[in-house]
């Protein structure tokens, strides 16, 4: 089994003693049941899928070597997860889940000047009911995804997200709408496609934002670990 990258950033909540998060990165060969079980519980709670005796939710893109799964753990329990799908210019096989949903994606791929990454399948433990903490946990999960993209020298970012989170990406990270809302499986919830370049402008935004700012040691650790977990095709 491939080694997993584990990072322990600062606490999300200064007044919450159990809020230290540990981010675990999984390759397609790793046992990702905890992340998939959390995704399942989140999707069932949101009414996107029907309950299943298997207790997990996954699709074919999860098993590609171009996919990474992040699991954010607190006190040994996975409480948030995110999927990163990587496309290298010239690759023939469809590796981005959004390709089958948004007709705008082929043009974006054709103009790509480097590694392109789609962030999707974000889920948070439905038993966490604090609106404030859920919002900060959502941001922490996106922070983990952007950290991985920086470590792997990605050039283009795509995000498939529910329309209610559109303002977060636009105001905080200056994403632009790349495709109008579509019914991105599963469920019938409108999901919008956002995009932006991972350029110096975004790096400056991350560096100036106290929450998103990366510790140099953290980034160097990811640069060492993550390339062994994913293969862009």
Beta strands, then each sheet from edge to edge (+ up, - down):
strand 1: 5-7
strand 2: 22-26
strand 3: 67-74
strand 4: 77-87
strand 5: 116-124
strand 6: 156-162
strand 7: 176-183
strand 8: 190-197
sheet 1: 1+ 2- 3+ 4- 5+ 6+ 8- 7+
end
